[in-house]
Amino acid sequence: MSAILAVCGSAFCAMVSDGRMVEEPVKDGKPHILTDQLPKIRKVNRNVLVGFAGDTVAATQIINSLDEYDVQYLTLEKTVKVLHAAAQNVACAPVGVRLLVGGRGRKGDFQLVSLGSEQQYEPQPQPAREDAYLIEGACSHTEIGPFLESFVRPRAASWRSLDDVAKTLDDCITELASKDPTVNTTFYRELVM
């Protein structure tokens, strides 16, 4: 019931989501659309972004656990710990939840961390490297890997600006939306530099 894409480099982290929320379970491949205007990315503070795909109610409960803290002081590492702990107490629909946490870590390095219900929300951290991009994504009803391989990775070498990154991610979500009726082309974007 959603798509989220993230790119993390040595100097930035960008996330793009679609805006569609559908009623689960989807029957006969025809989703009942609840809204087309739901951002699935939250800018926690100037250093940390969180995005999700999957069970919106569960993901929102998990992400809202951050509100128990003064979020302006949350590091990426602390954000991941809070989300991991909160997720253990939240029931999830069969569609599952995938969280992406990206941004600047406490030592100033950029990272991208994935937490998913299918792995009991065990954090899967990836540090950004010089001259390389971390590219992650999640989609509730469609395997995201082929879209990342065909639409995002080949274009990464020619990125010259953040506009190039945004266009690539938008194009990927547009292609997903053409194949998956649970995804739309209302884009929400956030950036940490």
N, C-alpha and C positions, 0 to 999 in steps of 0.2 A: 504494500500500500504506500509505496514511496520509493524515491531514489535519492541517494546522497553520493556526491563525488568529492574527493579531497585531493589536493596536490600540495606537497610540502617540499620546499627547496631549502637551501642553506640560508636564505634571507627572508622567507615568507611562508605562510600557510594560507591556502585559499580553499573555501568550501562552497559548493553550489548544491541546492536541493530543488526538487519540484515542489508543487503546492497541493497535490491531491491526497485526500484521505477518503478511503472507501470502507464500507461495512464488511467485516470479515465474518464468516468465510465468503470468498467470492464464489458465486454459483454459476456454472455453465460458462465461465470465462467472461461474464458480463457483470462488472462491479456496480454496486449501488453507491454512487458518489455522494459523500456527505459534505465535502467542501473541496474547492479547487484553490483555496487561498490559505493554506496552512504552511507557514515556514517550519522547516525541520532542522534549522540551524540556530544555535544560540551563541552569541558572543558573550562569554563569561566575563571577560575583562580585556584589557588591551593586549594580553598575551595568550589567551586561551579561547578556542572555539570548540563547541560540541555539536555534532550533527547525528541524526538517526534515520534509520529505515526500519519498517516493520510495525509491530503493535504500537500504535500511537499512544494509547492510554498508558501502557506499561512504560514506554520510553519517557513520556512526560513525567510520570511519577518518579522515575529514576533521576532524571535531569533536575527536577524541582527539589531534590534533596540538597542541591547546592545552595538553596536559599537559606539554609540553616547557618550559613557562614557569611562573613563579610567578603563577598566575591571579588572585590577589588584586590584582595591580598592572596587569593588562591593561585597557587602555582599549577602548572600542568600536572605535575606529579601528584599533588594533593587532590586535584580534581579527579584524576583517575582513581585514586584510593576511595574517595567519597562515592563515586559512581559505582565502583565494584562492590562496596559494602551495601549500598542501597539496593542494588540489583538483586542481592541474595534474598531480599524480603518482598519482592514484587512478583506477583503471578503474571505469567505471560501467555498470550494466545498462541495457538499452534504456528502461526506465521512467524513468530520469533521477533527478536529485537537485535539490531546491530548498531552500536554506538561508535562514532569516530571522534576522537579527541585530538586536536592538533594545535600547534603553536610553539611558543618559546618556552623551554624548560627553565628551571631555576638557575642553571649555569649559562643561560643565554643561547643554547643550541635549539634548533628547531626539530620537532619530533611529531610523529603521527602514531597514535595508539588506537588499536581496534579492540573492542570488547563486545562479544556476542553471546546470546543465550545458548547457542549451540555448543559453546565452549565454557559454559557456566560463568561467563563474563570474566574469564581470566584475561588480564591485559596482554596484548600482543604489541609491544613497543617496537618502533622502527626509528632510529635516529636518521636525520637527513645527512647527506654527504655532499661535499663540494662537487660541483659539475654533474649532479644527478638529481632526479626528482623522485620522491615517493608518491605513488599514485594508488589510491584506494577508492573503493566504492561499495555500495550496497544497494540492492533492490529486492523488494519483498517477494515478487513473483516471477522474476526473470534472472537467470544467471548473468551476473555483471561482468565476469571475466572476459568474454568475447568482445564486449563493447569497449572495455578499457584497452584491449589489445588492438582493435581495429580503428577506434576513433581517437584515443588519447595518446597512447605511447608513440605511435608514428609521428605525431605532430610535435611532441615535446622538444625534439632537437631543433625545431625552427621557431620556438617561442622567443620573442624579443621583448615582450612587454607583458604586464599583467592583463591587458586587454586580450592578448593572444591566448593566455591561459583561460580566461573567462569564456571566450568564444568557443574554444575547444570543448570545455565542460558543458556549455550550453548545447553545442551540437550533439554531444554524446547523449544528453538527457532527451533532446528532440528525437534522436533515433530510437532510444528506449521507448519513448511515448508512442512512436509509430508502431511498435510491436507489442506493447504492454498497456492495456487500457486502465491499469491502476496507476499509471504515471501520466503527468500532464506537462505542459511547457510553460507554466508559471514559474519563473526562476527566482530563487532567493539566494543571495550571495553574501559572504562575510570574508574578511581578510585580516590577517595579523602580519605585521611587518617588523 
